[in-house]
Amino acid sequence: QVQLVESGGSLVQPGGSLKLSCAASRIILSINPMGWYRQAPGKQRELVARIIMGRGTEYADSVKGRFTISRDNVKNTVYLQMNSLKPEDTAVYYCNVFSVRARADYWGQGTQVTVSS
């Protein structure tokens, strides 16, 4: 069973930083597309950042220049470094991996990020 476990969410003041982690088991992140999504209360889930196989990274316009997605192939973990956080970044953040072999989407349980003074 594929498992994605997110961590790193917290309450942070505007302008602060957080680093989210998503540790994967039973799936190899380096050979499958992956990304971070978020869902704020009353809103649809939206793409934040993703790693596209052979094409690099992609970011939502709202986070460009502030967020960075990265991957550690040894630890089989994907990260989301978030800087200059704003109240509108408040949401539950989810890790997503698409298994090319199984043609299936996998999601983590989510981690809460709250940006407030």
C-alpha positions in Angstrom: 0.0 0.0 0.0 1.4 3.4 -1.1 1.7 5.7 1.8 2.5 9.5 1.8 3.0 11.1 5.2 3.2 14.9 5.3 4.6 16.9 8.2 5.8 20.4 9.0 2.5 22.3 9.1 2.1 24.9 11.8 0.9 28.3 12.9 3.2 31.0 11.6 3.1 34.8 11.4 2.8 36.6 8.1 6.3 36.9 6.5 7.5 33.8 8.2 8.7 30.5 6.7 7.8 26.8 6.9 9.1 23.7 5.3 6.7 20.9 4.6 7.9 17.3 4.1 6.2 14.3 2.4 7.8 11.0 3.0 6.8 8.2 0.6 6.7 4.5 1.0 6.0 1.7 -1.5 6.5 4.2 -4.4 9.6 5.8 -5.9 9.2 9.5 -6.1 12.1 10.0 -8.6 10.2 8.2 -11.4 6.7 9.5 -10.8 5.2 13.0 -11.2 4.4 14.6 -7.8 3.3 17.8 -6.3 1.8 19.8 -3.5 -1.8 21.0 -3.4 -3.7 23.0 -0.9 -7.3 23.5 0.1 -8.6 26.4 2.0 -12.0 26.4 3.8 -14.8 26.7 1.4 -12.5 26.5 -1.7 -11.5 23.9 -4.1 -8.2 22.1 -3.9 -5.6 23.8 -6.0 -2.1 23.0 -7.3 0.7 24.8 -5.5 3.8 23.3 -7.0 4.8 20.2 -8.9 7.7 18.4 -10.4 7.1 17.3 -14.0 9.1 14.4 -15.2 11.8 15.7 -17.7 10.4 19.3 -17.6 11.4 20.7 -14.2 9.0 22.4 -11.8 5.8 24.4 -12.1 4.3 26.8 -9.6 1.0 28.5 -9.1 1.3 32.2 -9.9 0.3 33.1 -6.3 3.4 31.3 -4.9 6.0 32.0 -7.5 9.2 33.4 -6.0 8.1 32.4 -2.5 7.8 28.6 -2.6 10.2 26.0 -3.7 9.5 22.3 -4.3 12.4 19.9 -4.1 13.0 16.2 -3.7 15.5 14.0 -1.9 15.8 10.7 -3.8 17.8 9.0 -1.1 15.1 9.8 1.5 12.3 9.3 -1.0 10.9 12.6 0.3 9.5 15.7 -1.4 9.6 19.1 0.3 7.9 22.4 0.0 9.9 25.4 1.3 7.5 28.3 1.9 8.9 31.8 2.5 7.2 35.2 2.9 4.0 33.5 4.0 0.7 35.4 3.7 -2.6 34.9 5.4 -4.0 33.7 2.1 -1.6 30.8 2.2 -3.6 29.3 5.0 -4.9 25.9 4.0 -4.5 22.2 4.4 -1.5 21.2 2.2 -1.5 17.8 0.5 1.2 15.8 -1.1 0.3 14.0 -4.3 2.0 11.4 -6.4 0.8 9.9 -9.7 2.0 6.3 -10.2 2.8 6.0 -13.9 2.9 2.2 -13.6 -0.4 1.8 -11.8 -2.1 4.8 -13.4 -3.3 5.9 -10.0 -3.2 9.0 -7.9 -2.1 8.9 -4.3 -2.6 11.5 -1.6 -1.3 12.2 1.8 -3.5 13.0 4.8 -2.7 16.7 4.7 -1.0 19.1 7.0 -2.5 22.3 8.3 -0.7 25.6 7.6 -2.1 28.7 9.3 -0.7 32.1 8.6 -1.9 34.6 11.2 -0.7 37.3 13.6 
